[in-house]
Amino acid sequence: MPTDKEPACDLDLATAEHIDMASMEFTYERLRQLARNKNLSRDEKIGFPDSYRVGYTDAILSDIVSKFNGMERRNGTLVDIGCGCGSLVQGVVALLHECNLKGIMVDSEEMLAQVPDNENIKKVAGFFPKNIDSIRQAAPEGADYLLCYSVLHCSSPDLNLFSFIDNIIDVLKPGGLALIGDIPNVSKRKRFFSSAEGIAFHKSFMKTDQAPAVEWLKVEHDKIDDAVLCGLVRRAQAAGCDAYILPQPSTLPMANRRDDLLIRKY
Ligand SMILES: C[S@@+](CC[C@H](N)C(=O)[O-])C[C@H]1O[C@@H](n2cnc3c(N)ncnc32)[C@H](O)[C@@H]1O
C-alpha cells in the first residue's frame, strides 16, 4: 500500500534497463512497478538478481515440502501470499498439481497477471491482510498450507507484523501449517559476518581484503532481528499455535543470513 513512509526512488522501476537489485530495498508498491518492466527477467521482476534464484528452485521447493511434512495432506488448499511471478511460483503451481491441492495465489494484479492460469488455482489480488475477506471467500474451508516466502521484508514500512501473523493464523485450518520463509534476520547476518567463515565469504564475494563492517551496538530500525522473530513466535504461541524458527539448508543461496518461521495451528 502506498504510505507516507514509502521510500523515495529516483529510478522509474517500470522502465529502467539497469537496476542494482542486490542493494535496493523493495516494497509492495515498488514491486508492482518492477513487475511491469519488460526489460527484466522473471526473477528480477520480484526483486532478485538472477544469480540469487536461477538454478535454486528445486532446492527451495524441496525445503518447503520437507517443512510442510512432505505435504501429506491431499485434496486440500495451499494459500501462497506474495507468490510473485518468478521461477519459484512456476514450481509451486506444478507442485500443487502433483499433490492434488487447490492453490490460492495472492499478490498484486501486476504479479498475478504473469502467473499461469490453471483450473487448480484462484487468484486474489491485493495487499495482505487488507484482502483477507477475498481470501476467505476463495478458500472458505481455510488453508491446509500457507506459504509466504521472501515477503515479510519487502512489503511496507508500515506493515504491522503482529497483525500479519494474526491474519495468517486466521486463514489456517486446524492442523494447518504456515511457512513464513526466507526472512532476512539482521542478527544472524551480523553473527555470520563476525565469524571467520563470514569474513572469508565477504572478502571473496566483494573481491576485497577488508573485513565486513559489523556494528553490534546498533538498533536496526525497520529490519527484522532475533528479537522480532522471537516476538512473532511468542505471538503465534499466544494464539494457541506451535511456532518455530528454522534454518535453511546450506544449499539455499541466502542460508547464512535468512531464517524460516513455521507455525502449526491446533
Ligand atoms: C521478493 S518477492 C517473492 C515472491 C515469491 N514468494 C518468491 O519467493 O519467488 C515478494 C512478493 O511479495 C509480494 N508482496 C509483498 N507484500 C505483500 C503483501 N502485503 N500482500 C501481498 N503480496 C505482497 C510482492 O508483490 C512480491 O511479489
The ligand as a Gaussian input file, in Angstrom:
#p B3LYP/6-31G(d) Opt

LIG

0 1
 C       10.591000     -10.993000      -3.200000
 S        9.044000     -11.347000      -3.905000
 C        8.897000     -13.098000      -3.549000
 C        7.944000     -13.807000      -4.472000
 C        7.810000     -15.303000      -4.240000
 N        7.187000     -15.603000      -2.968000
 C        9.146000     -15.983000      -4.371000
 O        9.790000     -16.238000      -3.339000
 O        9.555000     -16.234000      -5.503000
 C        7.869000     -10.660000      -2.768000
 C        6.458000     -10.696000      -3.302000
 O        5.553000     -10.404000      -2.241000
 C        4.560000      -9.512000      -2.720000
 N        4.051000      -8.804000      -1.526000
 C        4.750000      -8.017000      -0.672000
 N        3.961000      -7.655000       0.339000
 C        2.743000      -8.183000       0.126000
 C        1.508000      -8.131000       0.821000
 N        1.390000      -7.491000       1.995000
 N        0.436000      -8.773000       0.297000
 C        0.552000      -9.457000      -0.888000
 N        1.711000      -9.554000      -1.577000
 C        2.792000      -8.927000      -1.067000
 C        5.274000      -8.648000      -3.737000
 O        4.372000      -8.080000      -4.664000
 C        6.205000      -9.673000      -4.391000
 O        5.602000     -10.316000      -5.475000

